[in-house]
Amino acid sequence: MNLSRVDLNLLVTFEALYQTRNVTLAGQRLNRAQPSVSNALTRLRALFGDDLFVRGTAGMQPTELAHALMPAITLALDHVRQAMGQSVAFDPAVPAGRRFTIAASDYADIVLLPHLIARLRLAAPDIDLRVMALDRATIHDQLDHGVADVAISGHLSTPKRMVRTTLYQEDFVCIAHREHPLLSGTRRRRTIDLATYLRLPHALFVPSDDGSRRGVIDGKLERLGQHRRVAATFSHIVALPLAVASSDLVATMARRAAQQLAPAEVQIYELPKALTDTAFDIDLIHTRRAQADAGVTWLREQILAAVAAVVQP
């Protein structure tokens, strides 16, 4: 293939189509009309001798060749962006249609993202932001392929190829109905003893859909030779306070999320002393290549600034 005859814009279109799975969305990301993107796709198909993207019920699905091409194309474009970024600073006042994608856990959606969005709307209202659900099974590949610019979560392992910045530390509390019959003696001291904690039926937030009934607390209890009954599991953290408010269930959840979500009829309790060493970090994760992107560097700075509003006493 004669590279002098290859239009770099075609590769940019390929990347946008792969990430959005939609001709219209790809056009919006690139500030191009839909016919222009469709024309580029036709040229890409001729260039590679493959359909590349096939229309289905879930959008334009990549072919096997498209999946195989994506890492190399992303790497090549990243090198170009890095070279350009070394001489062109990012100006949030002139974003040129810049769109950032953040993969965030339910916790980050509730606790950190509102502060970040408030900052972005003031500092750069013309920048578009997509907040996508963080899938622990695929997030590192998504960061590698540019599907997400950064990820924000706790309890997330980080391969050596990624960069992790600890934003702040979080801990757990227990929530229960204010009139829970088994907690009448704890309302004043606001701490649950271990024996009572183990007798209570628990609700658990499980972000993965694998049928698990275990969380961080269960691992700690197992090391103590103890076990709690998980009576109900939920796929969204916002369901926990609502379930607790209308039943005899209790739930263990991140302190700041509980403070944000607990309705008036729900009381926040400190965990038993045996479980108070379960604090965890909230991390910001991105690829090493992203460090060369002036725009992502600016976004990271905004995230770090937003943390101050979260951790202030």
URVENWO-V756379 format. One record per pair of residues at least 24 apart in sequence whose C-alpha atoms are under 10 Angstrom apart, sorted by the first residue. I is the first residue (numbers start at 1). GAP is how many residues later the second one is. If there is no record, write none. Layout:
# URVENWO-V756379
i=[I/I]
gap=[GAP/GAP]
This chain:
# URVENWO-V756379
i=[1/1/6/6/7/7/7/8/8/9/10/10/10/10/10/10/10/10/11/11/11/11/11/11/11/11/12/12/12/12/13/13/13/13/13/14/14/14/14/14/14/14/14/14/14/15/15/15/15/15/15/15/15/15/15/16/16/17/17/17/17/17/17/18/18/18/18/18/18/18/18/18/18/18/19/19/19/19/19/19/19/20/20/20/20/21/21/21/21/21/21/21/21/21/22/22/22/22/22/22/23/23/28/28/29/29/29/29/29/30/30/30/30/31/31/31/70/70/71/71/71/71/72/73/74/74/74/75/75/75/75/78/78/78/78/78/78/79/79/81/81/81/81/81/82/82/82/82/82/82/83/83/84/84/84/85/85/85/85/86/86/86/87/88/88/89/89/89/89/90/90/90/90/90/90/91/91/91/91/92/92/92/92/92/92/92/92/92/93/93/93/93/93/94/94/94/95/95/95/95/95/95/96/96/97/97/97/98/98/98/98/98/99/99/99/99/99/99/99/100/100/100/100/100/100/100/100/100/100/100/100/101/101/101/101/101/101/101/101/101/101/101/101/101/102/102/102/102/102/102/102/102/102/102/102/102/102/102/102/103/103/103/103/103/103/103/103/103/103/103/103/103/103/103/103/103/103/103/104/104/104/104/104/104/104/104/104/104/104/104/104/105/105/105/105/105/105/105/105/105/105/105/105/105/106/106/106/106/106/106/106/106/106/106/107/107/107/107/107/107/107/107/107/107/107/107/108/108/108/108/108/108/108/108/109/109/109/109/110/110/110/110/110/110/110/111/111/111/111/111/111/111/111/111/111/112/112/112/112/112/112/112/112/112/112/112/113/113/113/113/113/114/114/115/115/115/115/115/115/115/115/116/116/116/116/116/116/116/116/116/117/117/117/118/119/119/119/119/120/120/120/120/123/134/135/135/136/136/137/139/139/140/140/140/143/143/143/143/143/144/144/144/144/144/145/146/146/146/148/148/149/149/149/149/149/149/149/149/149/150/150/150/150/150/150/150/150/151/151/151/151/151/152/152/152/152/152/152/153/153/153/153/153/154/154/154/154/154/155/155/155/155/155/156/156/156/156/156/157/157/158/158/158/159/160/160/161/161/161/161/162/162/162/162/162/162/163/163/163/163/163/163/163/163/163/164/164/164/164/164/164/164/165/165/165/165/165/165/165/165/166/166/166/166/166/166/166/167/167/167/167/167/167/167/167/167/167/167/168/168/168/168/168/168/168/168/168/168/169/169/169/169/169/169/170/170/170/170/170/170/170/170/170/170/171/171/171/171/171/171/171/171/171/171/171/172/172/172/172/172/172/172/172/172/172/172/172/172/172/172/172/172/172/172/173/173/173/173/173/173/173/173/173/173/173/173/173/173/173/173/174/174/174/174/174/174/174/174/174/174/174/174/174/174/175/175/175/175/175/175/175/175/175/175/175/175/175/175/175/175/175/175/175/175/175/176/176/176/176/176/176/176/176/176/176/176/176/176/176/176/176/176/176/176/176/177/177/177/177/177/177/177/177/177/177/177/177/177/177/177/177/177/178/178/178/178/178/178/178/179/179/179/179/179/180/180/180/180/180/180/180/180/181/182/183/186/187/187/187/189/189/190/190/190/190/190/191/191/191/191/191/191/192/192/192/192/192/193/193/193/193/193/194/194/194/194/194/194/194/195/195/196/197/197/197/197/197/198/198/198/198/199/199/199/200/200/200/200/200/200/200/200/201/201/201/201/201/201/201/201/201/201/202/202/202/202/202/202/202/202/202/202/202/202/202/203/203/203/203/203/203/203/203/203/203/203/203/203/203/203/203/203/204/204/204/204/204/204/204/204/204/204/204/204/204/204/204/205/205/205/205/205/205/205/205/205/205/205/205/206/206/206/206/206/207/207/207/207/207/208/208/208/209/209/215/216/216/216/216/217/217/217/217/217/220/220/220/220/221/221/224/224/237/238/241/241/241/242/254/254/256/256]
gap=[46/47/38/41/33/36/37/69/72/31/27/29/30/31/32/33/34/37/29/30/33/59/62/63/65/66/28/61/62/65/24/25/27/28/31/26/27/30/38/39/52/55/56/59/60/51/54/55/56/58/59/62/130/131/132/130/131/24/35/36/43/44/45/34/35/42/43/44/48/49/52/127/128/129/43/51/123/126/127/128/129/39/40/41/127/32/33/34/35/37/38/39/40/41/31/33/36/37/38/39/36/37/69/71/68/69/70/71/99/66/67/68/69/65/66/67/75/76/70/73/74/75/73/72/70/71/72/69/70/71/214/67/68/211/212/214/215/210/213/208/209/211/212/213/207/208/209/210/211/212/209/210/208/209/210/207/208/209/210/206/207/208/207/205/206/204/205/206/209/203/204/205/206/207/208/33/203/204/207/28/31/32/33/34/35/203/206/207/30/31/32/33/34/30/32/33/29/30/31/32/33/200/30/31/29/30/31/28/29/30/31/197/27/28/29/30/31/50/196/27/28/29/30/31/47/48/49/50/195/196/199/27/28/29/30/31/42/45/46/47/48/49/50/195/27/28/29/30/31/32/41/45/46/47/48/49/50/184/197/27/28/29/30/31/32/33/36/39/40/44/45/46/47/48/49/50/181/182/27/28/29/30/31/35/44/46/47/48/49/50/180/26/27/28/29/30/31/46/47/48/49/102/131/132/27/28/46/47/101/129/130/131/132/151/45/46/47/129/130/131/146/147/149/150/151/175/26/43/44/45/46/149/174/175/24/43/44/148/127/128/146/147/148/150/151/143/145/146/147/148/149/150/196/198/199/40/144/145/170/191/194/195/196/197/198/199/39/190/193/194/197/192/196/187/188/190/191/192/193/194/195/183/186/187/188/189/190/191/193/194/185/186/189/188/183/184/186/187/179/182/183/186/179/73/72/73/71/72/71/146/147/145/146/147/142/143/144/146/147/142/143/144/145/146/142/140/141/144/138/139/136/137/138/141/144/146/147/150/151/134/135/136/137/140/146/149/150/132/133/134/135/136/130/131/132/133/134/151/128/129/130/131/132/126/127/128/129/130/61/125/126/127/128/125/126/127/128/129/126/128/125/127/128/128/127/128/125/126/127/128/123/124/125/126/127/128/120/121/122/123/124/125/126/127/128/118/119/120/121/122/123/124/116/117/118/119/120/121/135/139/114/115/116/117/118/119/138/114/115/116/117/136/137/138/139/140/141/144/112/113/114/115/116/136/139/140/142/143/110/111/112/113/114/142/84/85/86/87/108/109/110/111/112/141/82/83/84/85/100/105/106/107/108/109/110/44/45/79/80/81/82/83/84/85/86/97/98/99/103/104/105/106/107/108/78/79/80/81/82/83/84/85/86/95/96/97/98/99/102/103/28/76/77/78/79/80/81/84/93/94/95/96/97/98/27/28/65/66/69/70/74/75/76/77/78/80/83/84/87/91/92/93/94/95/96/24/26/64/65/67/68/69/70/71/72/73/74/75/76/86/89/90/91/92/93/64/65/66/67/68/69/70/71/72/73/85/86/87/88/89/90/91/66/67/86/87/88/89/90/66/69/86/87/88/64/65/67/68/69/70/86/87/67/66/86/83/80/81/82/80/81/77/78/79/80/81/77/78/79/80/81/82/77/78/79/80/81/77/78/79/80/81/27/32/77/78/79/80/81/31/77/76/31/32/53/74/75/28/29/30/31/28/29/30/28/29/30/31/48/49/50/51/27/28/29/30/31/46/47/48/49/50/26/27/28/29/30/31/38/42/46/47/48/49/50/26/27/28/29/30/31/36/37/38/40/41/45/46/47/48/49/50/26/27/28/29/30/31/32/33/35/36/45/46/47/48/49/27/28/29/30/31/32/33/34/35/46/47/48/27/28/29/30/31/26/27/28/29/30/26/27/28/25/26/37/36/62/63/64/35/36/58/59/61/54/55/57/58/53/54/50/51/24/24/24/25/26/24/25/26/54/55]
